[in-house]
Each structure stands twice: as C-alpha cells, then as structure tokens.
C-alpha cells in the first residue's frame, strides 16, 4: 500500500533495467529522485548510489534531479506533508557528494521555496527546463519564474544563467558517440564552442545582424552590488598583471569567461593594450591579389578554392596572367598602397618557379612596393617542387623581392582538429618548422588563427601557446590576426559538421585572450573588419586590439565563404571608425613603421578600381552532372 503501489512500471528493478539499457545504447539519460513520498533518507542515498553505479559503468547520466513532492487535491496524498526546505537542501548536498563535481544536479526553481542562494550553496548547478510559454503541467499551481527574473536571481547568487539544450554540453560536443546521425547537424548548429545553446544570431561575415548588446565589452562598476565574477578568473588576471606567462589551462579558462568574467577579461586586455600601444590604432593601405583559386587540397572550411579536385562547386576556376598581377600592383601604388598581399590556391601545376615569377612581375611593375606573400603551405610546396630545402627556397624568394610572409594556413595549430579540418595540409609541426625557418633567414611574418568550426577552447589555448613559444625563440611575428570562421558557403558547414562560426562573445574573447596570452612577445593584435564588421571592430578595439589590418581593395576568400562586409575599407572609413572610438589613427607599413607622407596623401580620395580580369582555365572546371543522373 506504499506510494508506488499499483504502478508496475515504477518497480525499482524495471526502472534500473531501463536506465542500464539506455547506457548500453549510448542514450544520454536524465534521472533523479522524488523526495517526500514516504521514503527514508537512507532510501534516498541508496537510490543515488544505484544511479551512480550505472553512471560509472556507462557514463550516460546527464543530470540528477532532486524534486520535492507537492501535495495535489483529489489525490490519495492530498493531505500528506511536503518536505521542507532543509530536507531539500540536505538531499541536494548529498547528491552532490555522491556524484562529485562533474555531475549536473538539478532542482526545479518553481518548486524550490524561492531561496535560490541556499539551493546553489547546497550544490545545485541547473534549474532544469523553464518555459516562457507553457505551464508546469505536473505542478500547475507553481508557475515558472520569468526568465529575466531567474537570470537576476541567479546573478544574486554570484552565478551566470546560461541556456543549454536538452542534451548537456559534454554529450553535445561528443555527437558521434551520443547522438543519432539524424540529430547531429541540428545539435552542432545549435551550440557554441562549450556545447551550450547558441543564443545569438550573429555570425562572422553577416552584415545584416547586429552583435548582441550583452556581449559588447563594458567596464564594470567596482562597487556593483551583484557580482558574477569568479575567484578563478580574477586570480588568473592578477597572475597576468604580475608579469607571469599564462599557462595553457589558464588560457583555456579565460576563453570560457561569461558574465562579469567576460567583461573583466576584456577590460584587462584593453588596459594592457593601452599600456603597450597607447591610444593609437594602426592600419595599412594594401591590396589583396589572389592569383589563382585552383587548388588540389581539400580543406573542409574553404569555399574559395575551385576546380575538379576542390570541395566547392561554385565559381569559375581562374589563374591570373602575370600581366594582370603587374597591372593590379601598379594600380594599388597609384591608390597609395605600400603593400600587396599575394596568396592563392595550391595549383597542381605550380612550382616554386611560379612563385618566383609572380614576385618578379610585381617588383618589375613597382620596385618600391612591399610584397607580403605566400603562406607556409605555399613555401613548402614551392620548395618540394624544386627539390630544394625550405631554407634555400626562402632565400630565392627574398632575392626575387619577397618582403614578408603571411602566417596563414595555420587554421588551428592542433592536429586533433587538423586531421578533420585540413587533413592533407601541413601538420602543426610542419607549419611551425617552415615559419621558424623563415624567421631564421630574416623574414618577418604575421600569425593567425581560423576558429569557430569544430574546435574548442582547449584547441585555441594550445594554438596560442605554440605561437608564443615560437615567438620566444625567434621574435619574428609582427602581429596576431584572429580570423573567425565564415560558415555560409564552407563545405564542412554545408555537410552539417561544423558550427556557424564563433559566437560574438567567443570572437571578442579571442582578441582579448590573445592580448593577455601573447604579451609581451607579440604586441600587435589585429581585428579583421571583413569578418567582424564595423560594430565588431568597435567591440574588439575595447578588448585589446590596436590594429585594423589592411584596406584590401580586393577581397575574395571571405566573400566566397559568404561574408557581406565588402572588399575595401578605404582610409577615410578606417580613420572615421578609429576617431569615433576616441583613438588616434596611424597609417603604417607592413612591419609597423609609419607610412611615408607621400603614400598617405595618395591613399586619400583614391580613384575607383578598374574592373579586375580573371583569366579562366577551362580544364579545371567541373562539369555539371548530367540531367537525370542517378535516377
């Protein structure tokens, strides 16, 4: 005649067998206990231990819910006593002790006596499902708290309310194990890098969506009554302020900052920027020349490369004639440029001599122009095709007129990611080796990261540490350039295997954390206006950034991926944006010297660009599939 009498499906053996079978089938599972229905505290503990044994065997319990009984009219327990707050707190605390720090312990906020601080202090870390549109059908007498009210009350506990999916982050991030293939794409596209729900609609390159107001960096009032910052993040920032290098674990933790922690990280980065760079924001007048979009590599993020071997089906393959390259260099010089940046796909017919000829064409057109060209991948490929060492090829490139190299093709310097993202590209170690050799022979290079796809904060932290370690050895990096993943036309996104770029919070943090992690070794942090847009640029200028990169004139790679912020940000627009932020603009050279006065004068009021000429290459076009093929 106990509470479960007449409910055969509630027999403990049946319930435990069901939970065990879910574990064998690798189904993320929710369980818990209902307290106050006639059980003893010993029975509660025994129930929790039974659940723990199953979780230890299968690892599939996402959460343990501790729910307190509420008496209902017209039921046999209508007059039964309900457990009081102390009883609920005792049970939450025991559940936390039994399952440890990693388990999610939940109690419904509408049933929990409105004493949130004591619930959180007892070990709770999840409020469960809270609906703004439907009632609690089981407990209709206890309405859900309004989301803003719940956020405020959670903040009063010193915590940040973060939305999640029904599947918890650890399981969402391990989709191959825990999710049916039919669900994986939907979940991947709905999460951020930590596996929580992606709550803003902003994406890199999206010119139609404003960044979320909550993630615009702001200075916090030290005397604020509500403080969600954590001792851990405050200690890391103090460690950095004392002049210590951040560890990989500390960097990873900063990338996870939310709420007040987020704003404190941005503030610390901006203070460091001010101490190192002052209020000057630099930029360079340059032109991008992407000499071919034919490529035999199969990078999963790239929508620029074309041809029979590429992933992309859109666009016409081209291979610029050297006369067109020379024309673009001359036109760039006439419009005030001090630099041309030359990069392209890895054309299967290119050899090292091709790259040398491109340099000769550019320098013959304008001997004074600085040539910033060729990623480490292009350098490695050029050396291999000529049968010479990377060092020897770099020396030949310098003799032909190369000034500096872009540190692109880095993507994520962690083979855990590269094996999927760009499996046939240089490994992490190979990329670092080519760049170190470039530094050893006297070249300066930039450094980059392309993030927000299948990567996570731990990969970002490893990337920054590897760049910092190399810079300590060589001093050859001029700047660090975060390049957020533009997802719209990227093959890996279209296949349903990548997120839609970083969230705005993650994108701003990349700049801020880089400033803190790379100091004092790399002192220039650049923001990509092509990917972040002017609003994103403004946010990053308050989070450690001191450089806005190049005016570009032509931009093909981000546009091919779906970015909508245009191809050129002329000096007039650069300087207006900088001055609106209360900063001082400075036109620079590639290596951060001041641009000559005559170049600065020529760059303002520049005439429109002449139409570009793309030399088509028919042999590399993909033929459309025949009508009805496969029927």
PENORLIN-V89565 format. One record per residue. SS is DSSP state (H for helix, E for strand, - for the rest). PHI is phi in radians with two decimals (999 if undefined). OMEGA is omega in degrees with one decimal (* if undefined). Layout:
# PENORLIN-V89565
SS	PHI	OMEGA
SS	PHI	OMEGA
This chain:
# PENORLIN-V89565
-	999	179.3
-	-1.26	-169.7
-	-1.04	-178.6
-	-1.66	-179.7
-	-1.07	-179.6
-	1.47	178.8
-	-2.10	-172.6
H	-1.09	-179.4
H	-1.27	-179.7
H	-1.71	174.6
-	-1.09	-177.1
H	-0.92	-178.1
H	-1.11	178.3
H	-1.18	179.8
H	-1.06	-178.6
H	-1.15	177.8
H	-1.15	177.9
H	-1.13	179.8
H	-1.12	178.9
H	-1.12	179.4
H	-1.14	175.3
H	-1.06	177.5
H	-1.12	178.9
H	-1.10	179.6
-	-1.51	180.0
-	0.99	175.7
-	-1.85	175.7
-	-1.01	-167.3
E	-2.25	173.7
E	-1.89	175.7
E	-2.57	-179.1
E	2.74	-178.1
E	-2.36	173.2
E	-1.81	-174.6
E	-1.88	177.3
-	1.66	-177.9
-	-1.97	176.7
-	1.89	-179.2
-	-1.41	173.9
-	-1.66	176.4
H	-1.12	177.4
H	-1.06	179.4
H	-1.16	174.7
H	-1.06	-179.0
H	-1.10	178.7
H	-1.07	178.0
H	-1.12	179.6
H	-1.11	179.1
H	-1.17	177.0
H	-1.11	177.1
H	-1.13	179.8
H	-1.10	178.9
H	-1.04	178.6
H	-1.13	-179.8
H	-1.17	178.1
H	-1.11	-179.6
H	-1.39	-171.8
H	-2.00	178.8
-	1.19	-170.3
-	-1.88	179.0
E	-1.38	179.9
E	-1.33	-172.2
E	-2.69	172.4
E	-2.14	-178.4
E	-1.66	172.3
E	-1.89	-176.3
E	-1.99	-179.8
E	-1.58	179.3
-	-1.09	172.2
-	-2.12	-178.2
-	-1.18	-178.3
-	-2.10	176.0
-	-1.06	174.9
-	1.10	172.0
-	-2.13	-178.2
-	-1.17	178.3
-	-1.88	-177.2
-	-1.02	-177.4
-	-1.87	180.0
-	-1.27	178.7
-	-1.22	177.1
-	-1.62	176.9
-	-1.13	-179.9
-	-1.52	-175.8
H	-1.06	-178.7
H	-1.08	178.2
H	-1.15	177.5
H	-1.11	-179.3
H	-1.10	178.4
H	-1.02	-175.7
H	-1.24	175.5
H	-1.06	-179.0
H	-1.10	178.7
H	-1.13	178.0
H	-1.04	178.1
H	-1.11	179.7
H	-1.14	-178.0
H	-1.14	-173.3
H	-1.68	177.5
-	1.46	-170.7
-	-1.22	-171.7
-	-1.41	-177.0
-	-1.31	174.0
E	-1.56	179.9
E	-1.90	-171.5
E	-2.14	167.8
-	-2.48	-176.7
-	-1.15	-176.3
H	-1.18	-178.7
H	-1.37	-180.0
H	-2.00	-164.7
-	-1.95	167.7
-	1.16	173.3
-	1.04	178.0
-	-1.94	-172.2
H	-1.05	-178.4
H	-1.00	-179.4
H	-1.25	176.8
H	-1.11	179.7
H	-1.13	-179.9
H	-1.11	179.8
H	-1.35	176.9
-	2.18	178.9
-	-1.25	175.2
-	-2.34	-178.6
E	-2.60	179.5
-	-1.67	-179.4
-	1.38	-179.2
-	-1.37	179.2
-	-2.21	-174.0
-	-1.83	175.2
-	-1.43	-173.0
-	-2.17	-178.9
-	-2.17	176.9
-	-1.37	168.7
-	-1.37	-173.3
-	-1.16	178.6
-	-1.35	-178.4
-	-2.22	-174.5
-	-1.09	179.4
-	-1.31	-177.0
-	-2.11	-176.6
-	-1.17	175.2
-	-1.12	171.6
-	-1.24	174.9
-	-1.08	-175.1
H	-1.03	179.3
H	-1.15	176.7
H	-1.13	178.8
H	-1.13	178.0
H	-1.10	179.8
H	-1.15	-179.0
H	-1.15	177.1
H	-1.16	178.3
H	-1.10	177.5
H	-1.11	175.1
-	-1.50	-177.7
-	1.41	-177.1
-	-2.08	178.2
-	-1.86	176.5
-	-1.36	-177.2
-	-2.18	179.4
-	-1.31	175.2
-	-2.22	171.7
-	-1.50	172.3
-	-1.00	173.3
-	-1.58	-175.2
-	-1.25	-174.0
H	-0.91	-176.7
H	-1.04	-178.6
H	-1.46	176.9
H	-1.12	-178.8
-	-1.34	178.0
-	-1.97	-170.9
H	-1.08	-177.7
H	-1.06	-179.4
H	-1.54	-165.9
H	-1.84	-175.8
-	-2.11	171.1
-	-1.10	-179.3
H	-0.90	-178.3
H	-1.18	-177.1
H	-1.75	-167.8
H	-1.07	-176.9
H	-1.09	-179.5
H	-1.07	-179.4
H	-1.23	-179.5
H	-1.00	-178.2
H	-1.34	-177.4
H	-1.78	-175.2
E	-2.04	171.8
-	-1.71	-174.8
-	-1.19	177.5
-	-1.64	180.0
-	1.58	174.5
-	-1.41	-179.2
E	-1.13	174.5
-	-1.47	-170.3
-	-1.80	176.3
-	-1.91	-178.0
-	-1.67	178.9
-	-1.21	171.3
-	-2.49	176.1
-	-0.98	178.6
-	1.49	-179.0
-	-1.45	-176.1
-	-1.48	-174.9
-	-1.84	-174.3
-	-2.05	177.9
-	-1.31	173.8
-	-1.11	178.2
-	-1.18	-177.2
H	-1.02	-176.1
H	-1.11	-176.2
H	-1.84	170.1
-	-1.34	-175.3
-	-0.99	177.3
-	-2.50	178.0
-	-1.47	-177.8
-	-1.52	175.6
-	-1.31	-179.5
-	-1.02	-177.6
-	-1.68	-177.7
-	-1.06	-177.8
-	-1.37	179.3
-	-1.83	-174.1
-	-2.34	179.3
-	-1.77	178.2
-	-1.20	-176.8
-	-1.92	175.4
H	-0.96	-177.3
H	-1.06	-178.9
H	-1.21	177.8
H	-1.06	179.0
H	-1.18	178.2
H	-1.12	179.7
H	-1.16	176.4
H	-1.16	177.2
H	-1.05	178.5
H	-1.16	-179.4
H	-1.12	178.7
-	-1.40	174.7
-	1.70	-179.5
-	-1.57	171.2
-	-1.19	177.1
-	-1.37	175.4
-	-1.40	177.3
H	-1.02	180.0
H	-1.14	178.4
H	-1.15	178.6
H	-1.10	178.8
H	-1.04	-179.9
H	-1.12	178.9
H	-1.12	178.0
H	-1.15	180.0
-	-1.65	-174.7
-	-1.11	176.4
-	-2.42	177.1
-	1.04	-178.9
H	-1.10	176.3
H	-0.98	-179.8
H	-1.02	-177.3
H	-1.19	176.7
H	-1.17	177.2
H	-1.11	179.2
H	-1.09	179.8
H	-1.12	178.5
H	-1.09	178.2
H	-1.13	-178.5
H	-1.22	175.9
H	-1.11	178.0
H	-1.18	175.7
H	-1.02	-178.4
H	-1.12	-179.7
H	-1.17	-175.1
H	-1.57	-171.3
H	-1.95	-175.0
-	1.18	-179.3
-	-1.77	177.1
E	-1.50	173.7
E	-2.03	-174.9
E	-1.76	173.6
E	-2.74	-179.2
E	-2.18	174.0
-	-1.54	-175.2
E	-2.52	175.8
E	-2.39	173.0
E	-1.46	173.2
E	-2.21	176.4
E	-1.66	-165.7
-	-1.31	172.8
E	-2.69	172.7
-	-1.95	176.1
E	-1.50	-174.3
-	-2.66	179.6
-	-1.75	173.8
-	-1.52	-175.2
-	-2.05	179.0
-	-1.11	-172.3
-	-1.27	-178.4
-	-1.66	-166.3
-	-1.64	175.2
-	-1.86	-177.0
-	-1.50	-174.4
-	-1.14	-179.4
E	-2.28	176.4
-	2.07	-174.3
-	-1.12	-175.6
-	-1.66	-174.7
-	-1.45	177.8
-	-1.37	-171.4
-	-1.44	177.5
-	-1.81	-173.6
-	-1.82	174.6
-	1.60	-177.1
-	-1.77	176.0
-	-1.12	177.1
E	-2.46	178.2
E	-2.57	-170.8
-	-1.12	169.3
-	-1.23	-179.3
H	-1.09	177.0
H	-1.15	177.8
H	-1.21	175.4
H	-1.05	-179.8
H	-1.07	179.8
H	-1.09	-179.1
H	-1.16	177.1
H	-1.12	179.6
H	-1.09	-179.2
H	-1.12	178.0
H	-1.09	178.8
H	-1.09	179.4
H	-1.10	-179.3
-	-1.68	172.0
-	1.63	-177.2
-	-1.21	170.3
-	-1.89	-174.4
E	-2.52	161.9
E	-2.05	178.3
E	-1.86	-175.8
E	-1.99	174.6
E	-2.58	178.6
-	-2.88	174.2
-	-1.20	178.1
-	-1.60	-176.5
-	-1.17	-177.0
-	-1.10	-180.0
-	-1.75	178.2
-	-1.30	169.8
-	-2.19	176.1
H	-1.00	179.8
H	-1.15	176.7
H	-1.05	-179.6
H	-1.14	177.2
H	-1.12	179.4
H	-1.17	176.3
H	-1.09	177.2
H	-1.10	-178.8
H	-1.10	179.1
H	-1.12	-179.0
H	-1.18	-178.6
H	-1.25	176.5
H	-1.18	-179.5
H	-1.21	180.0
-	-2.51	-177.0
-	-1.02	-176.9
-	-1.39	-175.3
-	-1.25	174.8
E	-1.42	-179.3
E	-1.81	178.6
E	-1.94	-166.3
E	-2.67	166.8
-	1.30	177.0
-	-1.23	175.0
H	-0.96	178.0
H	-1.15	178.5
H	-1.14	177.6
H	-1.11	-179.8
H	-1.10	-179.6
H	-1.17	179.1
H	-1.08	179.2
H	-1.13	-178.2
H	-1.11	-178.0
H	-1.19	177.9
H	-1.61	179.7
-	1.21	179.9
-	-2.20	-179.9
-	-1.28	175.5
H	-1.03	-179.7
H	-1.06	-179.2
H	-1.13	179.6
H	-1.17	177.4
H	-1.06	178.2
H	-1.13	177.4
H	-1.17	177.6
H	-1.09	179.4
H	-1.13	179.0
H	-1.11	-179.6
H	-1.42	174.2
-	2.10	179.7
E	-1.19	-179.1
E	-1.72	179.6
E	-2.56	-179.9
E	-2.12	171.7
-	-1.37	179.1
-	-1.55	179.2
-	-1.51	-173.5
-	1.11	176.8
-	-1.34	-175.7
-	0.86	173.5
-	-2.05	-178.7
-	-1.42	178.2
-	-2.76	-174.6
H	-1.14	173.0
H	-1.00	178.6
H	-1.61	-173.5
H	-1.09	-178.1
H	-1.08	176.6
H	-1.79	-173.0
H	-1.26	-177.1
-	-2.60	-169.6
-	-1.12	-178.0
-	-1.73	179.0
-	-1.51	174.8
-	-0.99	172.2
-	-1.27	176.7
H	-0.97	-177.7
H	-1.12	179.3
H	-1.14	178.5
H	-1.06	-179.2
H	-1.11	-178.8
H	-1.19	178.8
H	-1.11	-178.3
H	-1.16	178.3
H	-1.11	177.4
H	-1.12	177.1
H	-1.06	177.7
H	-1.10	-177.3
H	-1.13	179.7
-	-1.55	172.6
-	1.92	178.4
-	-1.43	164.6
-	-1.65	176.9
E	-2.38	167.4
E	-1.52	171.1
E	-2.34	-175.0
E	-2.44	167.1
E	-2.50	175.6
E	-2.04	-163.1
E	-2.37	174.6
-	1.83	-174.5
-	-2.14	176.9
-	-2.04	-175.6
-	-1.55	-179.1
-	-2.45	-179.2
H	-0.93	179.9
H	-1.13	177.9
H	-1.23	177.6
H	-1.11	-179.4
H	-1.11	178.5
H	-1.07	179.9
H	-1.03	-177.8
H	-1.12	179.8
H	-1.12	-179.9
H	-1.18	175.0
H	-1.12	-179.2
H	-1.09	179.4
H	-1.09	178.2
H	-1.16	179.8
H	-1.11	176.4
H	-1.07	-178.4
H	-1.38	-169.2
H	-2.09	-175.8
-	1.17	-171.8
-	-1.61	179.4
E	-1.46	176.8
E	-1.55	-173.4
E	-2.88	173.1
E	-2.11	-174.6
E	-2.17	173.2
E	-1.26	-179.7
E	-2.13	-179.7
E	-1.15	-178.8
-	-1.08	173.9
-	-1.70	-163.6
-	-1.62	-159.4
-	-0.91	-177.7
-	-2.02	-177.2
-	-1.28	-178.0
H	-0.94	-175.5
H	-1.18	175.5
H	-1.30	-179.5
H	-1.11	175.5
-	-1.44	177.2
-	1.40	-174.0
-	-2.02	-178.0
-	-2.41	172.7
-	-1.24	-178.4
-	-1.65	-179.3
-	1.39	176.4
-	-1.20	167.9
-	-1.22	179.3
H	-1.09	177.4
H	-1.02	-179.8
H	-1.14	-178.4
H	-1.16	178.4
H	-1.15	179.2
H	-1.05	179.5
H	-1.01	179.4
H	-1.23	-177.0
H	-1.17	-178.4
H	-1.17	176.8
H	-1.06	177.3
H	-0.99	-177.7
H	-1.29	-174.1
H	-1.37	-174.5
H	-1.62	179.1
-	-1.20	1.0
-	-1.71	-169.9
-	-1.51	173.6
-	-2.05	-168.8
-	-1.88	176.7
-	-2.02	177.7
E	-2.00	-173.3
E	-1.88	174.4
-	-1.98	179.6
-	-1.59	178.9
H	-1.17	179.3
H	-1.07	-175.8
H	-1.74	-175.6
H	-1.61	-175.6
H	1.27	-175.6
H	-1.11	178.7
H	-1.11	176.6
H	-1.17	176.8
H	-1.04	-179.3
H	-1.05	178.9
H	-1.08	-177.4
H	-1.23	176.0
H	-1.14	174.1
-	-1.76	-177.7
-	-2.41	172.4
-	1.85	-176.2
-	-1.47	176.9
-	-2.26	-176.9
E	-2.50	-178.6
E	-1.85	175.1
E	1.27	-172.3
E	-1.81	174.7
-	-1.27	169.8
-	1.35	-176.7
-	1.18	174.2
-	-2.23	176.6
-	-2.48	-174.1
-	-1.96	-168.0
H	-1.26	178.8
H	-1.18	178.6
H	-1.09	179.0
H	-1.08	179.7
H	-1.45	176.6
-	2.04	-179.4
-	-1.18	-174.2
-	-2.14	-176.5
-	-1.67	173.8
-	1.61	-175.3
-	-1.89	-176.1
-	-2.56	169.1
-	-2.08	-172.0
-	-1.15	-177.2
H	-0.92	179.8
H	-1.03	-179.5
H	-1.26	176.7
H	-0.96	-172.9
H	-1.26	176.6
H	-1.11	179.0
H	-1.06	-178.5
H	-1.14	-178.9
H	-1.19	177.2
H	-1.09	177.7
-	-1.54	-178.3
-	1.33	-179.3
-	-1.91	-178.3
E	-1.87	179.6
E	-1.34	175.0
E	-2.48	175.6
E	-1.41	-172.0
E	-2.11	169.3
-	-1.65	-179.6
-	-1.03	-176.3
-	-1.71	171.2
-	1.34	165.7
-	-1.37	177.5
E	-1.41	178.5
-	-1.15	177.2
-	-0.99	-175.9
H	-1.03	-178.3
H	-1.16	175.9
H	-1.23	179.7
H	-1.07	180.0
H	-1.06	-178.2
H	-1.17	-174.5
H	-1.37	-179.5
-	-1.57	-179.0
-	1.17	-178.2
-	-1.16	179.2
-	-1.21	177.8
-	-1.06	176.9
-	-1.27	171.6
-	-1.25	178.1
-	-1.01	178.6
-	-1.40	178.1
-	-2.01	177.4
-	-1.86	-178.1
-	-1.30	-175.8
E	-1.26	178.0
-	-2.27	-172.5
H	-1.06	-172.8
H	-1.13	-178.8
H	-1.75	177.6
-	-1.27	173.1
-	-1.48	178.0
-	-1.38	178.0
-	-1.11	179.5
-	-1.11	179.7
-	-1.13	180.0
-	-1.03	177.7
-	1.42	-178.9
-	-1.06	178.2
-	1.51	179.6
-	-1.25	*
